[in-house]
């Protein structure tokens, strides 16, 4: 894929690539100090070039689907919603800035969901649980320095908004709760389906008002590493010399049998960074057809330049094999519904 300079906010909308996603995560608190976390992601895929079985039946060349996770940290409850087919409104992707409105059938009937960029880097997210407004406090972070990563043939465009001041409400049952916090946004598009690849990814927001994204990408032949940082003054730093170490504390899914390492150490020697991350909620696996991954909130602690730091983050673990057959999972799900 030939590199073309990212033009924001124009490039915040769709591109006709094989895959593209707009991803948000965040940490929230209510007035009583109760903690919540969320992830909301809209995907867009070329049905002719991705190997997701049910997409093959789609009438349109491009189809959208969505994944959403809400974590009630204090009560240790996790709510996951998957939309295999997100039915977009006719005006989605038609406004000058990013805008999608979609609906999906629920036991309560059809519900509307929306992600709108009200003005550059200022968003509104509306789901059945979330009604949030997100305002950036920093300019976009272009991963690797230019927002384009060459991953030995699996190149991708990638930028983030790392510090989004967030306010609004969450709805739990019949209760509507006012919350405030901080969110993160990723936008990525590529001409590769990423079907058999493995990655370990972190977004980290520190209490010293600096943020970083770092990951290990493994296509089975070669591993690629990257860390991109932005400090409290908006200065950025990028390096491939970032080291990850799983701390041998695994969580095993009862649904898929997959084992995920949830405790990690992250080292960036050039910046004297040593961080440890651990999950705020363990049961955060997402199962989407024959695809499974772990996505959840983290607490972060460590040292930078010999100074103690703390913060929060999110982790995504993709490519950890299922130990139980997909067919048996579906049979068990049907049994639960029938009996």
N, C-alpha and C positions, 0 to 999 in steps of 0.2 A: 504494500500500500504506500503510494507516494505521499510524502509529507506536504501539507499545506498549512500555513500558519493559522492558528485558531483565531477566530474573530468573534469576540464576545461583546454584547449578549446574543448576537445573531446565531452563533453556533450552539446556543442553549437549547434550540429546538431540534427537530428530527433530522436524521441523515439516512439516506437509503443504503444502509450497510447490512451485513448479515445479522449482526446483533447490536443492540443499543440499550442502555438502561439509565434511568434517573433514580438515584438511590438517596434516601434520607435516613439518618438515625439520630437519636437524641436521648438525653437524660433530663428528666423533669422532676419537680417537687411541688407539692401542694402547700398550703399555708400551715399545715400541721407537721410538715417535715417528712411526710410519706413520699417514698421514692418510686418513680416509674421510669421505664425506658421503652423506646419504640424503634421499629424499622419499617419503612414503607418504600417499596420499590416498584416502579413500572418498567416492564421490559417490552421491547419491540424487536421482532425477529422476522427474517425472510423464511417463509414456510417451505420454500424449495431447497434451502441450503442448510437447515438445521435438522438434527435427528431427534426430534421430540415427536413421538408417534401420533398423538392426537392432533398436532398442528397440520399433519398431512391432509386432513379432511377439511381444512379451512378453504373458503372460497376465494379469499383475497390473498394477494402475494405477501403482504405484510400483516402480521397479527400482533396484538398487544395482550399481555397478561400481567398479573400483579401479585406480589407477595407482601403480606403485612404481618408484623409480630408486635404484640403489646405485652409488656412484662410489668406486673405489679410486684415490685421487689419485696416490699414488706410482707405481703401475704403469700409470696412464693407461688404466684399463679402466672401462667403464660397463655396468651390467646393468639392463635395463629389462623390467618385467613389466606386462602389461595384462590386466585381467580384465573382458571385455565384460559378463559376467553373473556377479555375485558371489552365490552361493547362500547366503542367510543362514540361520543356525540359528533354530529356533522361539523361542528365548529372547532373540534379539537385540532391542534396544530395549524390553525388558520390565523391566529393573532400574531402581532409583531414579536411578542415574547412567548416563552414556553407556556402552553396551556393545554391541558387535557381534562375532559370530563367523561367519566365512564360509569357504566352501571353493571351490576351483576345480581343474579337472583339469590335471595337469602330466604330463610324460613319466614321472615317478616315481609316477604315480597321483594320487589326490585328496589335496590338502594343505590343512590348516586354517590360517586367518589370524585374528588377533584384535586388537581395540583395546578396552581396558577402562579406565574411569575407576575406579580402586580406591577412592579417596576424592576429595573435591573437588579438582580440578586436579592430580591425581596419577594418571598413566597407565601402562599396560603395553601395549607393541606387540609383536606376534609375527607374523613372516612366515617365508618359507623362508630368509631371510638374517638377519633382525633378531630379537633377543630383548632388548628394552630396557625399562628403567623410567625414567620421567620425572617429576620432582618440581618444581613451580613454586617459584621464589624471589621472585616478585612477584605482586601482584594482577592480574586481567585488565585489559588495555588496551582500552577501548571506543573504536573508531575514530571520529574526529570529536567525541568527548566523550561521546556517549550510545550508541554502537554502532549507529547507524542513519544511513545516508547517502542523501540525496536526489539522485539522479543524473538529473535532468530526466526523470522517468517510469520510470527503471530503478532504483528504490530497493532497498536491500539492508540487512539486518542483518549486523553484522560486529564480531567481537571477537577478540583475540589473547592468547595466553600467550607472552610474549616471551623469557622466561629460564627454561628448563626444564633443571635439572640432570639429566644423563643418564648411566646406567651400564648395563652388560650385556654381551652378546656379539654378534658377527657371525660368520656362517658362510660361508667361502669354500672351495668344494670340500669336501675332507675335514677342513679345519681350522676349529676353533672358537676365536675370538680375543676376549679380553676387551678392552673399550673403555670410555672415559669421554669426556664432552664436554658440549655444550650444544645444546638443541633449541628449536624454535619451533612453536607451534600456532596455526592459524587455524580459525575456524568461521564459516561464512557461509550465509545462506539468503535467497531472494528469489522473487518471483513473475514473474521475467523469465528466459527461457532463455539470454540472452547468446550467441546463435548467430553473429551477424555483427559483434560488437564487437571492438575492439582495445584491449589494455592493456599497459602496461609497469609491472611491479610489483617492489618490492624489500623484503625483510626484512633488517634490519641489526642486528648485535649487536657493540657496541664493547667494547674492552678496559677502558674506564673504567666498565663496568657500567651503561651506558645502551643503550637500544635504540630503533629507529624503524622504522616501516613507511611507505612512500610509494609513490605510483603516479600514472600518467596514464591516464585512462579516456576512450576515444574511440568514440562510437557512430556516427561518420560525419557527424554534424551539429554536434556540440559536444564540446569536451574538458573534462574535469573533473580537478582535481588535489587531492591531499590528502597531508599528512604528519602522522603522529601519533607523538609521542615520549614516552618514559618514562625518567626519570633514575635514578641509583643509589639515590635515596631514595623512588622510587615516584611522584614528581611528574610530571604529564603536561602536554603542550603540543600544540596542534593548529593547523594552518594550511593554507590553500589556496595560499599563496604559496610553492610549491616549484617549482624549475626543473630540467629534465632536458636534458642535451646528449649526444647520441651522438658518440663520438670517432672515428667513421669507420673502425673496425676491425671488419670483418664476418666471420662464419663462414657458409659456404654448405653446405647439406646436399646430399650426393650422392644422397640418397633422394628428396627432394621438390623440390630446386632452390631452396628458400626461403633467403633471406639474412637473417641475424640480427645486429644490432649488439650486440656482447658487451662493449664498454668504454663506460662512461658517467661523466659528471660530474653530481653532485647538489648543488644550491645551495639553502640556506634562509637568505636574508639576515637575517631578523628574529632569528635565533639565531647568526649569524656561522658558519654551517656550510658547509663546502666539502669534499665527499668525491669520491673517484674509486674506481670499482669495476671489477674485471677478473675473468675467469673462471678458476677453478682447473681446470676441465675443459671442453673445447669441444664435444665430440660428445654433447650432452645433449638432442637433439631427441626429442620424443614424437610418434608418428603414431598417431592413433586414428580409424580410418575416414577420413572426409574432413576431419578436424580435425588440425592440427599445431601444436605449440608448443614453445618452448625453455624448459627448467627446469634450473637448475644452481647449484652453489656458487660463491661469490665471495670474493676477498680485498678488503679495504677499507682505504683510507688517506686522510688529509686533515687538516683543521684545524677546530677548534671554539673560538671565542673566542681565536684566535691560539695555541692549543695543539695540538700534533701528536696525532693519534689513529690507532689502527689497529683492525682487527677483521675480522669475517667476515660473510657474508650469503648470501642466495639471491635469484635473479632469475627472473622468469617473463615471457616474451614471447609474447603471443597476438595473432593477427590478421595474421601475416606470410604472404602468399599463396604457395601452392605453384606451382612453375613446371613441374612434371611431372604428368601426369594421374594421378588416383587409380587408374584402370583399368590403366594400364601398370605401376604399382607392384605391384598385385595379381598381374598376369600374371608379372612377374619373380619374385615371391615363390613362386608355384606352380611355376615352372620350376626354381627352386633345390631345392625339396622333391622334385620328380619326378626330376630329372636329377642 
